Amino acid sequence: MTTETFWNDIYRRGSPTTSGRPGLALAQFAGPLSPGSALELGCGKGDDAVWLARQGWTVTAVDVSTVALSLATGNAEAAGVAERVRFEAHDLATSFPTGTFGLVAASFLHSPQDWPRAEALIRAAGAVAPGGHLLLVEHASRAPWSWSAEDTRLPTAEETLEAMRLSPDAWRIRCLCPIARLATGPDSQTATVTDNVIFLQRTE
Ligand SMILES: C[S@@+](CC[C@H](N)C(=O)[O-])C[C@H]1O[C@@H](n2cnc3c(N)ncnc32)[C@H](O)[C@@H]1O
């Protein structure tokens, strides 16, 4: 099964509606930034892209799933921000959007397929303009309804940072921390989970 097929199946089975809310960490860490151009990787149904557009960002939002992108396009149109969000289909294992951005964000860019995730994150860092920010939000614990296998080991924030091999001279660490959040599952069930936040500013 390809990455696209896997995620298209997930999005076809799920609800087409969205929470209409941004991720907790995105709102917390990107909220205070001055809007400019943003790149979102693994945008899913587009809640974060819509929120960024509402804050004044011009957004390029990327996903491998054409089903997700179609739902996200509908959500951006319904929110009245379609002209501020450009959706692009990419399998980040093999292709990456062009350009540099004031903010590059990826929330829960996980996939069960064996794929060069660290390489994609290195490219994500390379797409941050000088002075801009990189925000990665990752699962540090697994919700009971997660698709990911229980024995899958989730990297720590430090391991993810290390895998990106960034020059310490060129980046300022603004947060490398876990945050707890109440997550809602596909059947409206809830559980407290922990996410890792890697929030960096490119200094040169
Ligand atoms: C767990 S979901 C997170 C969605 C959204 N960011 C959120 O916070 O709700 C992971 C997303 O990453 C996308 N994705 C996974 N692997 C990808 C890849 N290789 N290239 C592009 N997108 C990918 C999936 O299609 C899915 O939308």
The ligand as a Gaussian input file, in Angstrom:
#p B3LYP/6-31G(d) Opt

LIG

0 1
 C       -1.475000      12.308000      11.685000
 S       -1.963000      13.251000      10.302000
 C       -1.857000      14.920000      10.909000
 C       -2.712000      15.882000      10.128000
 C       -2.688000      17.331000      10.639000
 N       -1.367000      17.927000      10.528000
 C       -3.166000      17.432000      12.056000
 O       -2.445000      17.924000      12.915000
 O       -4.300000      17.021000      12.317000
 C       -0.530000      13.094000       9.274000
 C       -0.689000      13.834000       7.938000
 O        0.544000      13.775000       7.240000
 C        0.303000      13.395000       5.896000
 N        1.488000      12.662000       5.431000
 C        1.984000      11.488000       5.940000
 N        3.065000      11.109000       5.239000
 C        3.259000      12.064000       4.282000
 C        4.205000      12.226000       3.240000
 N        5.179000      11.322000       3.012000
 N        4.112000      13.310000       2.429000
 C        3.124000      14.239000       2.642000
 N        2.195000      14.130000       3.598000
 C        2.258000      13.055000       4.412000
 C       -0.945000      12.504000       5.973000
 O       -1.640000      12.426000       4.757000
 C       -1.751000      13.195000       7.059000
 O       -2.613000      14.178000       6.543000

